[in-house]
Amino acid sequence: MSEPITPIRASTQEFTEIEDIKNNLVITTKGAVMLIIETTAVNFGLLSEKEQEALIFAYSGLLNSLSFPIQLYLRSKHKDITGYLRQLEAAQNKQTDPVLAERIKRYREFVTSTVKEKNVLDKKFYIVIPFSPLELGTKSLPNVMTKKGLPFPKDQILQHAETVLTPKRDHLLSQLGRLGLKGYQLSTQKLIDLFYDIFNQGAVAKPKDMEGNTTPLVNKQPW
């Protein structure tokens, strides 16, 4: 009698190269760490010629002031207005004045058609400040090259990375302020939400609690 076949259960989280998200930082399986800043944007086309020149000059100053690498990440996805439409529908149903109720209905239909026809996108802008595992010292190089996991204990890596990344973050936020932009470092939960959304595009629900990796960043798929 042949042995029963046990189905293989795996999670694509194993291939995300993310070891953990902790202390408002992302640590990869190789020991690299990322600090991510979300920032606002400026509609360059609506500025006057002098304002555009001033903004270009300020942006040039930001780039020239950097003594460390950064990565720019733009995320675009379809605008989800489901909640807003439900609010309009609820307001329409509660409205006792038939004229106002009809106006709310027409407005709701206008918003729905506008989003559908013009393919409205929700754009968010991020700046990534990386920390290389090589910054931990030459002793980490063999482990990095041979893919044997974290070169040092996780908490030690995060503590060292935070010391290095914090002044870089503060400098970058200061430079963004000169551009008239507002930026802030993503918290642990916001980082979890961001990567969960990236790895589970189209998912309706998001994890309620992912502290301590109690819930995977990527949904498990049985095979």
TORSE-922992 format. One record per residue: residue number from 1; chain; x, y, z of N, C-alpha, C in turn; residue in three letters. Coordinates in Angstrom, 2 decimals. Last residue first. Layout:
N
num,chaine,nx,ny,nz,cax,cay,caz,cx,cy,cz,residu
NUM,A,X,Y,Z,X,Y,Z,X,Y,Z,ALA
...
***
This chain:
223
num,chaine,nx,ny,nz,cax,cay,caz,cx,cy,cz,residu
223,A,-1.42,23.98,-2.24,-1.22,23.34,-3.55,-1.55,21.85,-3.47,TRP
222,A,-2.62,26.98,-0.77,-2.42,25.52,-0.72,-2.26,24.95,-2.11,PRO
221,A,-1.14,29.97,-0.08,-1.85,29.30,-1.15,-1.60,27.80,-1.06,GLN
220,A,-1.39,32.69,2.20,-0.94,31.33,1.88,-1.81,30.73,0.80,LYS
219,A,-0.81,36.10,1.42,-1.75,35.04,1.76,-1.20,33.69,1.35,ASN
218,A,1.93,37.82,2.76,1.31,37.29,1.55,0.41,36.13,1.94,VAL
217,A,2.64,38.37,5.31,2.46,39.49,4.40,1.74,39.06,3.13,LEU
216,A,0.89,36.35,7.76,1.89,36.56,6.72,1.58,37.77,5.86,PRO
215,A,0.50,37.06,11.19,-0.20,36.91,9.92,0.80,37.19,8.80,THR
214,A,2.38,37.29,13.11,1.28,36.38,13.38,0.44,36.13,12.14,THR
213,A,4.74,38.80,13.15,4.50,37.90,12.03,3.39,36.90,12.32,ASN
212,A,4.70,40.65,15.18,5.36,39.37,15.45,5.09,38.34,14.37,GLY
211,A,1.69,42.03,14.10,2.83,42.15,14.98,3.40,40.75,15.25,GLU
210,A,-0.52,42.16,12.58,0.59,41.42,12.00,1.84,41.59,12.86,MET
209,A,-3.88,42.34,12.53,-2.76,42.36,13.45,-1.64,41.52,12.87,ASP
208,A,-5.53,42.48,10.32,-5.86,43.28,11.49,-4.66,43.40,12.43,LYS
207,A,-4.78,42.77,6.86,-4.56,42.10,8.14,-4.87,43.02,9.31,PRO
206,A,-7.58,43.71,4.79,-6.19,43.80,5.16,-6.00,43.16,6.53,LYS
205,A,-9.78,42.69,2.14,-9.47,42.89,3.55,-7.97,42.95,3.78,ALA
204,A,-9.51,42.47,-0.68,-10.46,43.39,-0.07,-10.07,43.72,1.35,VAL
203,A,-6.88,42.42,-3.08,-7.47,41.89,-1.85,-8.37,42.93,-1.21,ALA
202,A,-5.61,43.62,-5.16,-6.99,43.21,-5.38,-7.65,42.64,-4.16,GLY
201,A,-2.46,42.38,-4.39,-3.24,43.34,-5.16,-4.63,42.79,-5.44,GLN
200,A,-0.59,41.59,-2.36,-1.95,41.04,-2.46,-2.85,42.02,-3.18,ASN
199,A,1.78,42.96,-2.32,1.84,41.52,-2.56,0.47,40.88,-2.72,PHE
198,A,0.88,45.59,-1.79,1.70,45.31,-2.96,1.65,43.83,-3.32,ILE
197,A,-0.49,45.33,0.61,-1.22,45.80,-0.57,-0.45,45.49,-1.85,ASP
196,A,1.62,44.58,2.24,0.49,43.66,2.08,-0.29,44.03,0.83,TYR
195,A,3.16,46.86,2.11,3.66,45.64,1.47,2.56,44.59,1.32,PHE
194,A,1.39,48.69,3.46,1.93,48.96,2.13,2.36,47.68,1.43,LEU
193,A,0.90,47.51,5.95,-0.22,47.75,5.04,0.28,47.95,3.61,ASP
192,A,3.51,47.57,6.98,2.82,46.29,6.79,1.69,46.45,5.80,ILE
191,A,3.86,50.33,7.10,4.74,49.52,6.25,4.10,48.18,5.96,LEU
190,A,1.95,50.95,9.00,1.79,51.48,7.65,2.69,50.75,6.66,LYS
189,A,3.04,49.64,11.24,1.76,49.22,10.71,1.53,49.72,9.29,GLN
188,A,5.49,51.09,11.56,5.49,49.64,11.35,4.18,49.18,10.71,THR
187,A,5.24,54.19,9.69,5.30,53.40,10.90,5.29,51.91,10.55,SER
186,A,7.14,56.11,7.45,6.07,55.14,7.63,6.30,54.34,8.91,LEU
185,A,7.99,59.46,8.04,8.43,58.08,8.01,7.26,57.15,8.27,GLN
184,A,6.80,62.06,5.89,6.87,61.43,7.20,7.31,59.97,7.03,TYR
183,A,6.65,65.31,4.34,6.98,63.90,4.35,7.00,63.36,5.76,GLY
182,A,5.56,67.82,2.25,5.46,67.25,3.59,5.74,65.75,3.51,LYS
181,A,7.15,70.42,0.38,6.55,69.09,0.47,6.53,68.64,1.93,LEU
180,A,8.56,72.64,-0.23,7.14,72.82,0.05,6.40,71.50,0.15,GLY
179,A,11.20,72.31,-0.36,10.48,72.17,-1.63,8.98,72.41,-1.45,LEU
178,A,11.88,72.39,2.24,12.30,73.51,1.40,11.62,73.48,0.04,ARG
177,A,10.99,69.87,3.04,10.30,71.06,3.51,10.65,72.29,2.70,GLY
176,A,12.95,68.26,1.96,11.61,68.21,1.38,10.80,69.43,1.80,LEU
175,A,15.02,68.84,3.73,15.14,69.26,2.33,13.78,69.23,1.62,GLN
174,A,14.01,67.62,6.03,14.30,69.05,6.03,14.38,69.59,4.61,SER
173,A,13.94,64.97,5.24,12.70,65.64,5.57,12.87,67.16,5.58,LEU
172,A,16.71,64.51,4.96,15.84,64.44,3.80,14.51,65.14,4.05,LEU
171,A,17.60,64.75,7.61,18.13,65.62,6.55,17.19,65.66,5.36,HIS
170,A,16.19,62.66,8.83,15.96,64.05,9.25,16.46,65.04,8.20,ASP
169,A,17.29,60.42,7.49,15.87,60.73,7.41,15.60,62.19,7.74,ARG
168,A,19.91,60.58,8.36,19.63,60.69,6.93,18.16,61.05,6.71,LYS
167,A,19.63,60.14,11.12,20.08,61.45,10.63,19.85,61.65,9.13,PRO
166,A,18.55,57.37,10.90,17.80,58.49,11.50,18.31,59.85,11.06,THR
165,A,20.36,55.47,9.88,19.30,56.00,9.02,18.60,57.23,9.58,LEU
164,A,22.13,54.77,11.94,22.66,55.31,10.68,21.57,56.03,9.88,VAL
163,A,20.46,53.84,13.95,21.44,54.88,14.26,21.96,55.55,13.00,THR
162,A,19.11,51.83,12.58,18.36,53.00,13.05,19.30,54.16,13.37,GLU
161,A,21.17,49.96,12.20,20.56,50.62,11.05,19.82,51.89,11.46,ALA
160,A,21.64,49.12,14.81,22.71,49.79,14.06,22.13,50.57,12.89,HIS
159,A,19.15,47.96,15.37,19.67,49.04,16.21,20.75,49.83,15.49,GLN
158,A,18.96,45.99,13.42,17.99,47.08,13.43,18.50,48.26,14.25,LEU
157,A,21.09,44.30,14.16,21.08,44.94,12.84,20.15,46.15,12.84,ILE
156,A,20.22,43.50,16.68,21.49,44.21,16.54,21.56,44.95,15.21,GLN
155,A,17.91,42.12,16.08,17.82,43.34,16.89,19.10,44.17,16.79,ASP
154,A,18.97,39.91,14.58,18.05,40.88,14.00,18.02,42.20,14.77,LYS
153,A,22.46,39.10,14.69,21.10,39.03,15.25,20.24,40.19,14.76,PRO
152,A,24.03,39.09,11.40,24.05,39.33,12.84,22.64,39.15,13.38,PHE
151,A,23.44,38.26,8.83,24.84,38.22,9.27,25.01,38.42,10.77,PRO
150,A,20.77,36.10,8.02,21.18,37.35,8.63,22.62,37.26,9.13,LEU
149,A,21.71,33.69,5.48,20.78,34.38,6.36,21.36,35.65,6.93,GLY
148,A,23.63,32.82,3.75,23.37,32.02,4.93,22.45,32.72,5.93,LYS
147,A,24.78,33.60,1.23,23.34,33.49,1.43,22.99,32.58,2.62,LYS
146,A,27.39,34.23,0.77,27.03,32.82,0.70,25.57,32.54,1.02,THR
145,A,27.53,36.99,1.08,27.90,36.42,-0.20,27.43,34.98,-0.33,MET
144,A,26.76,37.36,3.75,26.00,38.02,2.68,26.26,37.34,1.35,VAL
143,A,28.72,35.93,5.11,27.34,35.49,5.18,26.50,36.10,4.08,ASN
142,A,31.06,37.47,4.44,30.92,36.06,4.06,29.47,35.58,4.08,PRO
141,A,30.41,40.16,5.54,30.55,39.90,4.11,30.43,38.43,3.74,LEU
140,A,30.48,40.64,8.21,29.19,40.23,7.65,29.30,39.83,6.19,SER
139,A,32.97,41.56,8.78,32.64,40.21,9.24,31.34,39.70,8.63,LYS
138,A,33.11,44.20,8.02,33.61,43.19,7.07,33.26,41.77,7.49,THR
137,A,30.04,45.91,8.93,31.44,45.54,9.10,31.84,44.41,8.17,GLY
136,A,27.64,46.96,8.40,27.79,46.35,9.71,29.24,45.97,9.99,LEU
135,A,27.52,47.68,5.83,27.81,48.75,6.78,27.96,48.22,8.20,GLU
134,A,26.63,45.51,4.52,28.08,45.70,4.52,28.48,46.81,5.48,LEU
133,A,23.90,45.73,4.47,24.49,44.87,5.52,25.99,45.01,5.59,PRO
132,A,22.84,49.10,3.91,23.46,47.88,3.41,24.01,47.05,4.56,SER
131,A,19.88,50.74,3.92,21.02,50.45,4.79,21.59,49.11,4.34,PHE
130,A,18.11,53.23,1.97,18.59,51.86,2.26,19.76,51.84,3.22,PRO
129,A,15.25,54.98,1.90,16.65,55.16,2.31,17.18,53.79,2.72,ILE
128,A,12.84,55.82,-0.43,13.44,54.72,0.32,14.90,55.06,0.63,VAL
127,A,9.97,57.65,-0.71,11.43,57.74,-0.80,12.01,56.67,0.12,ILE
126,A,6.92,57.67,-2.56,7.74,57.19,-1.46,9.22,57.40,-1.76,TYR
125,A,3.65,58.69,-3.32,5.07,58.84,-3.59,5.87,58.47,-2.34,PHE
124,A,0.67,57.62,-4.93,1.41,57.90,-3.71,2.90,57.83,-4.01,LYS
123,A,-2.36,58.13,-6.62,-0.90,58.06,-6.69,-0.29,58.43,-5.35,LYS
122,A,-5.09,56.72,-7.95,-4.61,57.21,-6.67,-3.10,57.02,-6.66,ASP
121,A,-6.74,57.60,-10.96,-5.73,56.84,-10.23,-5.38,57.52,-8.93,LEU
120,A,-9.58,57.23,-12.98,-8.91,58.01,-11.95,-7.97,57.12,-11.13,VAL
119,A,-10.74,56.86,-15.62,-9.77,55.95,-15.02,-8.92,56.66,-13.96,ASN
118,A,-12.74,58.22,-16.82,-11.42,58.84,-16.83,-10.36,58.01,-16.13,LYS
117,A,-14.99,56.55,-16.48,-14.59,56.99,-17.81,-13.15,57.50,-17.85,GLU
116,A,-15.16,56.07,-13.69,-15.15,54.95,-14.64,-14.58,55.37,-15.99,LYS
115,A,-15.24,58.60,-12.56,-14.16,57.68,-12.18,-14.03,56.55,-13.19,VAL
114,A,-17.60,59.54,-13.79,-16.32,60.23,-13.97,-15.15,59.32,-13.66,THR
113,A,-19.60,57.80,-12.89,-19.28,57.84,-14.32,-17.94,58.50,-14.57,SER
112,A,-19.56,58.43,-10.11,-19.34,57.06,-10.59,-18.91,57.05,-12.06,THR
111,A,-20.20,61.15,-10.11,-18.91,60.70,-9.57,-18.58,59.31,-10.10,VAL
110,A,-22.81,61.02,-11.19,-21.76,61.79,-11.87,-20.38,61.33,-11.41,PHE
109,A,-24.19,59.56,-9.28,-24.04,58.99,-10.63,-22.94,59.70,-11.40,GLU
108,A,-24.05,61.42,-7.20,-23.46,60.09,-7.04,-23.24,59.43,-8.40,ARG
107,A,-25.54,63.52,-8.31,-24.11,63.72,-8.00,-23.40,62.38,-7.86,TYR
106,A,-28.04,62.35,-8.47,-27.36,62.75,-9.70,-25.86,62.94,-9.47,ARG
105,A,-28.51,61.96,-5.72,-28.49,60.81,-6.62,-27.73,61.15,-7.90,LYS
104,A,-28.57,64.57,-4.81,-27.53,63.67,-4.30,-27.39,62.46,-5.22,ILE
103,A,-30.84,65.42,-6.18,-29.55,66.05,-6.47,-28.38,65.16,-5.99,ARG
102,A,-32.80,63.87,-4.97,-32.54,63.70,-6.40,-31.20,64.29,-6.79,GLU
101,A,-32.71,64.92,-2.41,-32.41,63.50,-2.61,-32.08,63.23,-4.08,ALA
100,A,-33.59,67.51,-2.86,-32.21,67.29,-2.43,-31.79,65.84,-2.63,LEU
99,A,-36.26,66.86,-3.57,-35.40,67.61,-4.49,-33.93,67.40,-4.15,VAL
98,A,-37.35,65.55,-1.34,-37.16,64.81,-2.60,-36.25,65.53,-3.60,PRO
97,A,-36.21,65.63,1.88,-36.58,66.53,0.77,-36.32,65.81,-0.55,ASP
96,A,-35.11,63.72,3.47,-36.58,63.80,3.40,-37.05,64.71,2.28,THR
95,A,-32.42,61.54,3.26,-32.92,62.86,2.89,-34.44,62.85,2.72,GLN
94,A,-31.56,59.00,3.58,-32.00,59.71,4.78,-32.64,61.06,4.46,LYS
93,A,-30.75,58.29,1.03,-31.87,57.56,1.64,-32.43,58.27,2.87,ASN
92,A,-28.58,60.02,0.70,-29.74,60.12,-0.19,-30.96,59.45,0.44,GLN
91,A,-26.81,59.07,2.59,-27.32,60.44,2.72,-28.56,60.64,1.86,ALA
90,A,-26.30,56.56,1.48,-26.94,56.65,2.80,-27.54,58.04,3.01,ALA
89,A,-25.05,57.34,-0.87,-26.29,56.59,-0.95,-27.06,56.65,0.37,GLU
88,A,-22.77,58.57,0.18,-23.73,59.36,-0.61,-25.08,58.66,-0.70,LEU
87,A,-21.58,56.35,1.37,-21.97,57.48,2.19,-22.99,58.35,1.47,GLN
86,A,-21.05,54.83,-0.89,-21.99,54.31,0.12,-22.47,55.43,1.04,ARG
85,A,-19.16,56.41,-2.12,-20.45,56.22,-2.79,-21.49,55.68,-1.81,LEU
84,A,-17.06,56.12,-0.29,-17.65,57.44,-0.51,-19.02,57.32,-1.17,TYR
83,A,-16.45,53.39,-0.55,-16.93,53.92,0.72,-17.62,55.26,0.57,GLY
82,A,-15.58,53.30,-3.26,-16.73,52.52,-2.80,-17.32,53.09,-1.51,THR
81,A,-13.52,54.35,-4.58,-14.48,55.32,-4.03,-15.71,54.59,-3.50,ILE
80,A,-10.29,53.89,-5.25,-11.41,53.15,-4.67,-12.35,54.15,-3.99,ASP
79,A,-8.45,54.38,-8.14,-9.07,55.03,-6.99,-10.29,54.25,-6.53,LYS
78,A,-5.94,52.12,-9.06,-7.26,52.67,-9.31,-7.86,53.22,-8.02,HIS
77,A,-2.58,53.22,-8.37,-3.62,52.19,-8.44,-4.97,52.88,-8.61,LYS
76,A,0.86,53.69,-8.23,-0.41,54.12,-8.80,-1.39,52.95,-8.80,SER
75,A,3.69,54.71,-6.60,2.67,53.65,-6.64,1.36,54.23,-7.12,ARG
74,A,7.05,55.30,-6.97,5.71,55.84,-7.24,4.75,54.67,-7.38,LEU
73,A,10.01,55.78,-5.31,9.01,54.77,-5.65,7.65,55.44,-5.79,TYR
72,A,13.45,56.27,-5.33,12.14,56.89,-5.46,11.15,55.84,-5.95,LEU
71,A,16.11,55.84,-3.09,15.31,55.25,-4.17,13.94,55.92,-4.16,GLN
70,A,19.39,57.11,-2.38,17.97,57.01,-2.10,17.30,56.35,-3.31,ILE
69,A,22.71,57.14,-0.92,21.76,56.79,-1.98,20.32,56.80,-1.48,PRO
68,A,24.30,60.10,0.42,23.89,58.70,0.55,22.86,58.40,-0.54,PHE
67,A,24.55,62.73,0.48,25.81,61.99,0.53,25.54,60.49,0.67,SER
66,A,22.79,65.38,-0.97,22.78,63.99,-0.55,24.17,63.37,-0.60,LEU
65,A,22.80,67.85,-2.05,23.07,67.77,-0.62,23.18,66.32,-0.13,SER
64,A,22.03,67.62,-4.65,23.44,67.91,-4.39,23.80,67.77,-2.93,ASN
63,A,19.29,67.23,-4.31,20.12,66.15,-4.85,21.59,66.37,-4.54,LEU
62,A,18.54,69.77,-3.27,18.30,68.55,-2.51,19.22,67.42,-2.99,LEU
61,A,19.22,71.47,-5.37,19.92,71.60,-4.09,19.75,70.37,-3.23,GLY
60,A,17.36,70.65,-7.23,18.78,70.45,-7.52,19.61,70.54,-6.25,SER
59,A,15.10,71.57,-5.95,15.27,70.12,-6.13,16.72,69.78,-6.44,TYR
58,A,15.53,74.33,-6.15,15.46,73.70,-4.82,15.67,72.20,-4.91,ALA
57,A,15.42,74.61,-8.93,16.63,75.00,-8.20,16.67,74.33,-6.83,PHE
56,A,12.81,73.80,-9.40,13.91,73.05,-10.00,15.22,73.34,-9.27,ILE
55,A,11.47,75.85,-8.04,11.32,74.47,-7.60,12.44,73.59,-8.15,LEU
54,A,12.17,78.08,-9.52,12.54,78.02,-8.11,12.48,76.59,-7.59,ALA
53,A,10.99,77.43,-11.97,12.44,77.60,-11.90,12.93,77.49,-10.45,GLU
52,A,8.29,77.41,-11.20,8.91,76.19,-11.71,10.43,76.26,-11.62,GLN
51,A,7.95,80.08,-10.52,7.78,79.06,-9.49,8.41,77.74,-9.92,GLU
50,A,8.31,81.26,-13.01,9.24,81.56,-11.93,9.16,80.52,-10.82,LYS
49,A,6.10,80.17,-14.39,7.46,79.92,-14.86,8.49,80.18,-13.77,GLU
48,A,3.69,78.80,-12.05,4.16,79.81,-13.00,5.59,79.49,-13.39,SER
47,A,2.21,75.50,-11.93,3.05,76.57,-11.39,3.42,77.56,-12.47,LEU
46,A,0.94,73.39,-13.04,0.09,74.51,-12.62,0.90,75.67,-12.07,LEU
45,A,2.85,71.44,-13.49,2.26,72.12,-14.64,1.42,73.33,-14.29,GLY
44,A,3.41,70.32,-11.00,4.40,71.20,-11.63,3.79,72.02,-12.76,PHE
43,A,1.89,69.76,-8.27,1.47,69.77,-9.68,2.33,70.80,-10.41,ASN
42,A,3.74,67.91,-5.93,3.40,69.24,-6.44,2.98,69.10,-7.89,VAL
41,A,3.11,65.63,-3.17,3.59,65.98,-4.50,3.15,67.39,-4.87,ALA
40,A,4.29,64.16,-0.05,3.28,64.76,-0.92,3.91,65.09,-2.27,THR
39,A,5.72,60.98,0.91,5.75,62.42,0.72,4.61,62.89,-0.17,THR
38,A,6.95,58.57,3.14,5.87,58.94,2.21,5.84,60.46,2.12,GLU
37,A,9.91,56.80,3.49,9.23,58.07,3.73,8.14,58.24,2.69,ILE
36,A,11.38,54.00,4.96,10.56,54.52,3.86,9.81,55.77,4.30,ILE
35,A,14.33,52.27,5.32,13.47,53.26,5.96,12.70,53.95,4.84,LEU
34,A,15.53,48.97,5.26,14.97,50.10,4.53,14.15,50.98,5.45,MET
33,A,18.40,46.85,5.36,17.29,47.52,6.06,16.83,48.71,5.23,VAL
32,A,19.81,43.58,4.87,19.63,44.97,4.45,18.39,45.55,5.14,ALA
31,A,19.84,40.91,5.49,20.34,41.83,6.48,20.29,43.28,6.07,GLY
30,A,18.66,39.19,3.78,20.12,39.31,3.66,20.71,40.29,4.68,LYS
29,A,15.98,39.44,4.17,16.58,38.17,4.58,18.11,38.21,4.49,THR
28,A,15.48,42.84,5.36,15.41,41.76,4.38,16.13,40.52,4.90,THR
27,A,13.45,44.91,7.29,14.71,44.18,7.21,14.54,43.00,6.27,ILE
26,A,12.12,48.08,7.63,11.97,46.81,6.92,13.34,46.15,6.84,VAL
25,A,10.96,49.93,10.49,11.96,49.61,9.48,11.63,48.27,8.85,LEU
24,A,9.58,50.39,12.82,9.36,51.31,11.69,10.38,51.12,10.57,ASN
23,A,10.14,48.14,14.37,10.73,49.44,14.74,10.66,50.45,13.59,ASN
22,A,9.83,45.85,11.64,9.90,46.12,13.07,10.56,47.46,13.31,LYS
21,A,9.30,43.26,9.66,9.02,44.69,9.69,8.88,45.06,11.16,ILE
20,A,11.49,40.75,8.26,10.58,41.26,9.29,10.36,42.75,9.07,ASP
19,A,12.46,39.76,5.81,12.64,38.99,7.04,11.64,39.43,8.10,GLU
18,A,11.63,39.56,2.55,11.42,40.38,3.74,11.50,39.48,4.97,ILE
17,A,11.67,38.14,0.24,12.96,38.61,0.74,12.79,39.57,1.91,GLU
16,A,9.54,36.83,-0.81,9.47,38.29,-0.80,10.77,38.93,-0.35,THR
15,A,9.33,34.13,-0.68,10.05,34.68,-1.83,10.02,36.21,-1.87,PHE
14,A,7.80,33.44,1.44,9.16,32.94,1.44,9.99,33.57,0.32,GLU
13,A,5.31,34.28,0.78,6.09,35.17,1.65,7.55,34.73,1.69,GLN
12,A,3.96,32.36,-0.47,4.85,33.15,-1.32,5.62,34.17,-0.51,THR
11,A,3.90,29.36,1.35,3.49,30.76,1.28,4.48,31.50,0.40,SER
10,A,2.63,26.05,1.03,3.71,27.04,1.06,3.13,28.43,0.97,ALA
9,A,2.09,22.74,1.35,1.52,24.04,1.67,2.68,25.02,1.82,ARG
8,A,1.52,19.86,-0.45,2.54,20.85,-0.07,1.84,22.19,0.17,ILE
7,A,-0.25,17.04,0.75,-0.19,18.25,-0.07,0.84,19.23,0.47,PRO
6,A,1.00,13.83,0.87,0.70,15.01,1.69,0.81,16.25,0.83,THR
5,A,-0.23,10.82,-0.18,0.49,12.02,-0.62,0.05,13.21,0.23,ILE
4,A,0.19,7.80,1.65,-0.65,8.90,1.18,0.18,10.14,0.85,PRO
3,A,2.15,5.11,0.34,1.98,6.14,1.35,1.08,7.26,0.81,GLU
2,A,0.64,2.10,-0.96,1.47,3.29,-1.09,1.15,4.30,-0.01,SER
1,A,0.85,-1.19,0.00,0.00,0.00,0.00,0.88,1.24,0.00,MET
***
